[in-house]
Amino acid sequence: MITKQKILETIKAMPEENFDDLEVVIERLVLLEKIQKGIEQAERGETISIDELKEEMKLW
């Protein structure tokens, strides 16, 4: 889970012109949350191998 501190750091680091469009700010925070979730999953070993991924992609 993304922390309040990380959200504040991200917002403070954003250029002022990004705040002209709230959607840009929200998209950045959503991306940050997804990255954090992926890192946490990887740390728990919830990953798949490249070969498993290739097999899944054949089903698309």
N, CA, C and O atoms as a Tinker XYZ file with bonds, in Angstrom:
   240  protein
     1  N      0.847000   -1.178000    0.000000    73     2
     2  CA     0.000000    0.000000    0.000000    64     1     3
     3  C      0.890000    1.238000    0.000000    63     2     4     5
     4  O      1.921000    1.284000    0.672000    81     3
     5  N      0.482000    2.203000   -0.742000    73     3     6
     6  CA     1.226000    3.464000   -0.810000    64     5     7
     7  C      0.972000    4.250000    0.481000    63     6     8     9
     8  O     -0.148000    4.290000    0.989000    81     7
     9  N      2.015000    4.862000    0.988000    73     7    10
    10  CA     1.882000    5.598000    2.245000    64     9    11
    11  C      1.523000    7.065000    1.985000    63    10    12    13
    12  O      1.752000    7.607000    0.903000    81    11
    13  N      0.966000    7.667000    2.999000    73    11    14
    14  CA     0.619000    9.086000    2.920000    64    13    15
    15  C      1.870000    9.913000    2.638000    63    14    16    17
    16  O      1.830000   10.868000    1.862000    81    15
    17  N      2.969000    9.545000    3.267000    73    15    18
    18  CA     4.226000   10.256000    3.068000    64    17    19
    19  C      4.669000   10.179000    1.610000    63    18    20    21
    20  O      5.113000   11.177000    1.043000    81    19
    21  N      4.551000    8.997000    1.001000    73    19    22
    22  CA     4.961000    8.828000   -0.397000    64    21    23
    23  C      4.066000    9.654000   -1.319000    63    22    24    25
    24  O      4.542000   10.220000   -2.303000    81    23
    25  N      2.784000    9.722000   -1.006000    73    23    26
    26  CA     1.856000   10.549000   -1.793000    64    25    27
    27  C      2.265000   12.011000   -1.713000    63    26    28    29
    28  O      2.320000   12.704000   -2.728000    81    27
    29  N      2.549000   12.472000   -0.512000    73    27    30
    30  CA     2.943000   13.868000   -0.339000    64    29    31
    31  C      4.259000   14.173000   -1.049000    63    30    32    33
    32  O      4.401000   15.226000   -1.670000    81    31
    33  N      5.218000   13.257000   -0.959000    73    31    34
    34  CA     6.497000   13.444000   -1.646000    64    33    35
    35  C      6.294000   13.528000   -3.163000    63    34    36    37
    36  O      6.910000   14.352000   -3.838000    81    35
    37  N      5.436000   12.676000   -3.676000    73    35    38
    38  CA     5.167000   12.655000   -5.113000    64    37    39
    39  C      4.521000   13.960000   -5.557000    63    38    40    41
    40  O      4.913000   14.540000   -6.570000    81    39
    41  N      3.544000   14.415000   -4.807000    73    39    42
    42  CA     2.855000   15.661000   -5.151000    64    41    43
    43  C      3.817000   16.845000   -5.085000    63    42    44    45
    44  O      3.799000   17.710000   -5.961000    81    43
    45  N      4.655000   16.886000   -4.051000    73    43    46
    46  CA     5.606000   17.989000   -3.922000    64    45    47
    47  C      6.625000   18.002000   -5.053000    63    46    48    49
    48  O      7.108000   19.068000   -5.437000    81    47
    49  N      6.957000   16.838000   -5.589000    73    47    50
    50  CA     7.960000   16.737000   -6.649000    64    49    51
    51  C      7.394000   17.046000   -8.040000    63    50    52    53
    52  O      8.152000   17.232000   -8.992000    81    51
    53  N      6.085000   17.099000   -8.153000    73    51    54
    54  CA     5.462000   17.343000   -9.453000    64    53    55
    55  C      5.587000   18.806000   -9.859000    63    54    56    57
    56  O      5.504000   19.700000   -9.017000    81    55
    57  N      5.786000   19.044000  -11.145000    73    55    58
    58  CA     5.828000   20.435000  -11.629000    64    57    59
    59  C      4.482000   21.130000  -11.414000    63    58    60    61
    60  O      3.428000   20.495000  -11.460000    81    59
    61  N      4.533000   22.391000  -11.190000    73    59    62
    62  CA     3.320000   23.175000  -10.900000    64    61    63
    63  C      2.283000   23.066000  -12.018000    63    62    64    65
    64  O      1.081000   23.058000  -11.752000    81    63
    65  N      2.743000   22.982000  -13.260000    73    63    66
    66  CA     1.789000   22.937000  -14.381000    64    65    67
    67  C      0.959000   21.650000  -14.399000    63    66    68    69
    68  O     -0.098000   21.615000  -15.029000    81    67
    69  N      1.413000   20.603000  -13.727000    73    67    70
    70  CA     0.609000   19.379000  -13.649000    64    69    71
    71  C     -0.687000   19.599000  -12.884000    63    70    72    73
    72  O     -1.652000   18.855000  -13.063000    81    71
    73  N     -0.711000   20.612000  -12.038000    73    71    74
    74  CA    -1.894000   20.854000  -11.219000    64    73    75
    75  C     -2.984000   21.612000  -11.969000    63    74    76    77
    76  O     -4.057000   21.872000  -11.423000    81    75
    77  N     -2.705000   21.963000  -13.216000    73    75    78
    78  CA    -3.743000   22.556000  -14.056000    64    77    79
    79  C     -4.786000   21.521000  -14.442000    63    78    80    81
    80  O     -5.923000   21.858000  -14.775000    81    79
    81  N     -4.385000   20.258000  -14.393000    73    79    82
    82  CA    -5.272000   19.161000  -14.770000    64    81    83
    83  C     -5.223000   18.103000  -13.668000    63    82    84    85
    84  O     -4.248000   17.361000  -13.547000    81    83
    85  N     -6.271000   18.045000  -12.880000    73    83    86
    86  CA    -6.319000   17.121000  -11.751000    64    85    87
    87  C     -6.175000   15.670000  -12.203000    63    86    88    89
    88  O     -5.667000   14.831000  -11.459000    81    87
    89  N     -6.618000   15.379000  -13.415000    73    87    90
    90  CA    -6.523000   14.018000  -13.935000    64    89    91
    91  C     -5.060000   13.560000  -14.015000    63    90    92    93
    92  O     -4.765000   12.393000  -13.759000    81    91
    93  N     -4.154000   14.461000  -14.365000    73    91    94
    94  CA    -2.727000   14.132000  -14.429000    64    93    95
    95  C     -2.212000   13.742000  -13.049000    63    94    96    97
    96  O     -1.454000   12.781000  -12.916000    81    95
    97  N     -2.610000   14.468000  -12.044000    73    95    98
    98  CA    -2.193000   14.180000  -10.673000    64    97    99
    99  C     -2.716000   12.814000  -10.242000    63    98   100   101
   100  O     -1.975000   12.011000   -9.673000    81    99
   101  N     -3.964000   12.557000  -10.507000    73    99   102
   102  CA    -4.576000   11.282000  -10.126000    64   101   103
   103  C     -3.907000   10.130000  -10.861000    63   102   104   105
   104  O     -3.627000    9.093000  -10.261000    81   103
   105  N     -3.647000   10.302000  -12.156000    73   103   106
   106  CA    -2.984000    9.248000  -12.926000    64   105   107
   107  C     -1.606000    8.937000  -12.353000    63   106   108   109
   108  O     -1.219000    7.771000  -12.277000    81   107
   109  N     -0.872000    9.949000  -11.955000    73   107   110
   110  CA     0.459000    9.742000  -11.376000    64   109   111
   111  C      0.348000    8.954000  -10.080000    63   110   112   113
   112  O      1.153000    8.055000   -9.836000    81   111
   113  N     -0.632000    9.275000   -9.249000    73   111   114
   114  CA    -0.804000    8.565000   -7.978000    64   113   115
   115  C     -1.256000    7.124000   -8.195000    63   114   116   117
   116  O     -0.831000    6.222000   -7.474000    81   115
   117  N     -2.111000    6.911000   -9.183000    73   115   118
   118  CA    -2.550000    5.546000   -9.496000    64   117   119
   119  C     -1.361000    4.722000   -9.983000    63   118   120   121
   120  O     -1.199000    3.569000   -9.581000    81   119
   121  N     -0.532000    5.302000  -10.842000    73   119   122
   122  CA     0.662000    4.607000  -11.316000    64   121   123
   123  C      1.579000    4.264000  -10.149000    63   122   124   125
   124  O      2.086000    3.146000  -10.069000    81   123
   125  N      1.791000    5.196000   -9.260000    73   123   126
   126  CA     2.632000    4.968000   -8.093000    64   125   127
   127  C      2.089000    3.811000   -7.256000    63   126   128   129
   128  O      2.857000    2.966000   -6.797000    81   127
   129  N      0.783000    3.769000   -7.058000    73   127   130
   130  CA     0.153000    2.690000   -6.286000    64   129   131
   131  C      0.360000    1.340000   -6.973000    63   130   132   133
   132  O      0.641000    0.345000   -6.304000    81   131
   133  N      0.224000    1.296000   -8.288000    73   131   134
   134  CA     0.405000    0.040000   -9.018000    64   133   135
   135  C      1.849000   -0.441000   -8.936000    63   134   136   137
   136  O      2.103000   -1.635000   -8.783000    81   135
   137  N      2.777000    0.475000   -9.037000    73   135   138
   138  CA     4.194000    0.108000   -8.917000    64   137   139
   139  C      4.472000   -0.442000   -7.520000    63   138   140   141
   140  O      5.138000   -1.467000   -7.378000    81   139
   141  N      3.966000    0.231000   -6.494000    73   139   142
   142  CA     4.172000   -0.225000   -5.119000    64   141   143
   143  C      3.561000   -1.608000   -4.906000    63   142   144   145
   144  O      4.162000   -2.459000   -4.251000    81   143
   145  N      2.393000   -1.828000   -5.446000    73   143   146
   146  CA     1.730000   -3.130000   -5.313000    64   145   147
   147  C      2.570000   -4.222000   -5.979000    63   146   148   149
   148  O      2.710000   -5.316000   -5.432000    81   147
   149  N      3.124000   -3.933000   -7.150000    73   147   150
   150  CA     3.973000   -4.895000   -7.842000    64   149   151
   151  C      5.233000   -5.220000   -7.063000    63   150   152   153
   152  O      5.656000   -6.374000   -7.011000    81   151
   153  N      5.829000   -4.212000   -6.462000    73   151   154
   154  CA     7.027000   -4.426000   -5.645000    64   153   155
   155  C      6.696000   -5.328000   -4.459000    63   154   156   157
   156  O      7.446000   -6.253000   -4.146000    81   155
   157  N      5.582000   -5.056000   -3.810000    73   155   158
   158  CA     5.174000   -5.869000   -2.658000    64   157   159
   159  C      4.898000   -7.307000   -3.070000    63   158   160   161
   160  O      5.261000   -8.237000   -2.350000    81   159
   161  N      4.257000   -7.503000   -4.225000    73   159   162
   162  CA     3.993000   -8.858000   -4.708000    64   161   163
   163  C      5.303000   -9.593000   -4.992000    63   162   164   165
   164  O      5.444000  -10.771000   -4.663000    81   163
   165  N      6.245000   -8.903000   -5.597000    73   163   166
   166  CA     7.544000   -9.512000   -5.903000    64   165   167
   167  C      8.272000   -9.897000   -4.615000    63   166   168   169
   168  O      8.883000  -10.964000   -4.539000    81   167
   169  N      8.207000   -9.041000   -3.620000    73   167   170
   170  CA     8.859000   -9.333000   -2.339000    64   169   171
   171  C      8.257000  -10.561000   -1.662000    63   170   172   173
   172  O      8.950000  -11.276000   -0.938000    81   171
   173  N      6.965000  -10.806000   -1.898000    73   171   174
   174  CA     6.297000  -11.977000   -1.327000    64   173   175
   175  C      6.491000  -13.215000   -2.203000    63   174   176   177
   176  O      6.012000  -14.298000   -1.868000    81   175
   177  N      7.190000  -13.053000   -3.317000    73   175   178
   178  CA     7.427000  -14.181000   -4.218000    64   177   179
   179  C      6.255000  -14.475000   -5.128000    63   178   180   181
   180  O      6.192000  -15.550000   -5.724000    81   179
   181  N      5.330000  -13.547000   -5.249000    73   179   182
   182  CA     4.149000  -13.733000   -6.095000    64   181   183
   183  C      4.463000  -13.298000   -7.530000    63   182   184   185
   184  O      3.901000  -12.331000   -8.045000    81   183
   185  N      5.361000  -14.029000   -8.145000    73   183   186
   186  CA     5.769000  -13.721000   -9.509000    64   185   187
   187  C      5.661000  -14.976000  -10.357000    63   186   188   189
   188  O      5.479000  -16.075000   -9.834000    81   187
   189  N      5.774000  -14.808000  -11.656000    73   187   190
   190  CA     5.808000  -15.957000  -12.556000    64   189   191
   191  C      7.055000  -15.838000  -13.416000    63   190   192   193
   192  O      7.616000  -14.755000  -13.581000    81   191
   193  N      7.475000  -16.965000  -13.955000    73   191   194
   194  CA     8.670000  -16.974000  -14.798000    64   193   195
   195  C      8.320000  -16.438000  -16.188000    63   194   196   197
   196  O      7.149000  -16.311000  -16.547000    81   195
   197  N      9.350000  -16.132000  -16.949000    73   195   198
   198  CA     9.163000  -15.662000  -18.319000    64   197   199
   199  C      8.451000  -16.730000  -19.141000    63   198   200   201
   200  O      7.576000  -16.415000  -19.948000    81   199
   201  N      8.823000  -17.992000  -18.940000    73   199   202
   202  CA     8.180000  -19.083000  -19.685000    64   201   203
   203  C      6.694000  -19.179000  -19.359000    63   202   204   205
   204  O      5.874000  -19.404000  -20.250000    81   203
   205  N      6.344000  -19.009000  -18.082000    73   203   206
   206  CA     4.925000  -19.025000  -17.700000    64   205   207
   207  C      4.181000  -17.858000  -18.350000    63   206   208   209
   208  O      3.047000  -18.010000  -18.805000    81   207
   209  N      4.818000  -16.711000  -18.387000    73   207   210
   210  CA     4.212000  -15.541000  -19.017000    64   209   211
   211  C      3.971000  -15.780000  -20.503000    63   210   212   213
   212  O      2.911000  -15.442000  -21.030000    81   211
   213  N      4.947000  -16.355000  -21.163000    73   211   214
   214  CA     4.803000  -16.641000  -22.599000    64   213   215
   215  C      3.640000  -17.590000  -22.850000    63   214   216   217
   216  O      2.898000  -17.423000  -23.818000    81   215
   217  N      3.480000  -18.576000  -21.990000    73   215   218
   218  CA     2.360000  -19.515000  -22.126000    64   217   219
   219  C      1.026000  -18.806000  -21.920000    63   218   220   221
   220  O      0.070000  -19.058000  -22.654000    81   219
   221  N      0.954000  -17.919000  -20.924000    73   219   222
   222  CA    -0.278000  -17.149000  -20.690000    64   221   223
   223  C     -0.593000  -16.261000  -21.878000    63   222   224   225
   224  O     -1.752000  -16.132000  -22.273000    81   223
   225  N      0.427000  -15.653000  -22.446000    73   223   226
   226  CA     0.207000  -14.720000  -23.561000    64   225   227
   227  C     -0.309000  -15.434000  -24.808000    63   226   228   229
   228  O     -0.993000  -14.824000  -25.630000    81   227
   229  N      0.012000  -16.727000  -24.958000    73   227   230
   230  CA    -0.499000  -17.483000  -26.093000    64   229   231
   231  C     -2.027000  -17.593000  -26.041000    63   230   232   233
   232  O     -2.684000  -17.765000  -27.067000    81   231
   233  N     -2.579000  -17.491000  -24.819000    73   231   234
   234  CA    -4.028000  -17.609000  -24.653000    64   233   235
   235  C     -4.766000  -16.307000  -24.970000    63   234   236   237
   236  O     -5.993000  -16.301000  -25.068000    81   235
   237  N     -4.034000  -15.216000  -25.129000    73   235   238
   238  CA    -4.658000  -13.935000  -25.395000    64   237   239
   239  C     -5.144000  -13.958000  -26.779000    63   238   240
   240  O     -5.719000  -12.975000  -27.249000    81   239
